[in-house]
């Protein structure tokens, strides 16, 4: 640090490079919030799903719902047919399902034929009411592309594998542009499905970035101006924030990590933490100026006061963030790794580069704006007086509060529901609800059956076994729609026998099944079976969105399959529902591992810093207690432990311990200089208490800004972290000094002989 003080030009060049160099890298950011990237690449569900997609289409789709009395009129059907054909020609689209493209099996004098449910070339051959009746009586269309009410129909776009959220956005834009071009915009009532949800999350991410990044920076810079009234402070702070956030996000990109809604929290978080470090550094500069120091001497005096606390502040916060890297959910792990890097970079700039710049170019006077600081001094002065004079009462009240809070933690529910991430008035929520009311649930589950050899799924006993599983699922309230190979075989058998209802069953002859499958010339068949007829999938649409409800269904299904094996076939579960439900287990494991890791690392760092077991223990207590309060509030308010809130523990405790470090450092230095406990606490609060209170104010303001997000987990993350920081400040200003006072009294209590 002192070497760099003699090279201010080098410090300026380095700071400029940190601001400028990440620019080209940032242009390569991969916006991708697709569900797949949240799972470990080697997770069994991910490996199986990847292998399955080599033989079967994607299960993620985008659904356009059209409503009104005219959806079976000739003009509408012509337009929906033309739109389906245009979309199917797009390179990104694998297939379009609509009333004009879905297969329909019907009897013919020669046996049966497979033709479009509604052929756009033969619209004049039937009346609109006749087409409606044909669609409603079809075995597969109702619930998939036709509403039971007869007043709505859907167009389902199934793409080839898409690499990121921007490609999903382009697909939705293609769909909406096609709808407008074909004159169907007035009939469109909803756009839903997992692709539409991903696009909604992408838009929320971009909106958050546009609001939160400049918003958090503005709050921090305004508070720095309010406290120090120096334009140089504001300018240097703005450059420092840019020099921290730019390289951090560039690192995320260089590590080939996608930018997700989790990653979107990084820029405002790093901005807040950087402002906190700057606050302590400039506050030390102010105190040095008040003591008569000028120029380089003022900077040196400031560094002597805050260098060690800021360093350990950075280490503890980085430890808290780095603990998230143990999570199996990749965006959370990447968030922790990049966040830790950003915090350490911020400390390096504040302690290494800024002092050289301030020593060289800071020539103006430092005046403490009395009105700005008077309220802060009153708060800290009152806290010091109360903690010293009523130490026993403070600790007792804190203990009672924790005792009340701890039982509430058991009410915290681990749950992830992608469709609850937006409020009830959000367009994606309303669209999803409408599609599910008119058609079926949007959560896809696949039950995959593997026969012992090629053509083995043509055997009637195996088809009956699959059908038995399907019947069990259809009886579940979570299931809205299902489709399977046995359904298609039974439909062909029914049509071949002149549509006699008695023949809508699976035939007893393997040869007859093989003959049906051989002459089938439609496209729907290979959605449910591979071309070797050795593997089949039972497609299920669920109305369940929450991971717990889906896990309960899958557990029951596994129990059923184990108790009643499907003939001699192997089976497994796949699809979005399987991937999504597995996330709950990963969240629990990641949260526990992260808590253990952060608590262990912080305890070790406190022991290294204070070189005292009692002092290290005292420093941990005021920071673990607010963590308990956060989880208690989650339990009381019913806030779920999900992807975003799972990070709160590590982030909050990593930040909260910063104030403890600054207070304890100042207190310990004064005690070593011979001050009494009361005097050491009073002087520390006078100097450091002001800074940590101001820092908490800016941090709380910046995290409360996150609460404006349309994405509910981000809003909950901001609110709960802000609450945790306020609780941590109260514990630091009241409970920590009270513990120190009580500890001193116990050590010096006279022993009666």
Secondary structure, 3 states (H helix, E strand, C coil): CHHHHCCHHHHHHHHHHHHHCHHHHHCCCCECCCHHHHCCCCCHHHHHHHHHCCCCCCCCEEEEEEECCCCCCHHHHHHHHHHHHHHHCCCCEEEEECCCCCEEEEEECCEEEEEECCCHHHHHHCCHHHHHHHHHHCCCCECCCECCCCCEEEEEEEECCCCCHHHHHHHHHHHHHHHHHCCCHHHEEEEECHHHHHHHHHHHHHHHHHHHHHHHHHHHHHHHHHHHCCHHHHHHHHHHHHHHHHHHHHHHHHCCCCECCCCHHHHHHHHHHHHHHHHHHHHHHHHHHHCCCCHHHHHHHHHHHHHHHHHHHHHHHHHHHHHHHHCCCHHHHHHHHHHHHHHHHHHHHHHHHHHHHHHHHCCCCCCCCHHHHHHHHHHHHHHHHHHHHCHHHHHHHHHHHHHHHHHHHHHCCECCCHHHCCCCCCHHHHHHHHHHHHCCCCEEEEEEEECCCCCHHHCHHHHHHHHHHHHHHHCCCCEEEEECHHHHHHHHHHHHCCCCHHHCCCCCCHHHHHHHHHHCCCCHHHHCECCCCCEEEEEEEECCCCHHHHHHHHHHHHHHHHHCCCCCCEEEEECHHHHHHHHHHHHHHHHHHHHHHHHHHHHHHHHHHHCCHHHHHHHHHHHHHHHHHHHHHHHHHCCCECCCHHHHHHHHHHHHHHHHHHHHHHHHHHHHCCCCHHHHHHHHHHHHHHHHHHHHHHHHHHHHHHCCCCCHHHHHHHHHHHHHHHHHHHHHHHHHHHHHHHHHHHHCCCCCC
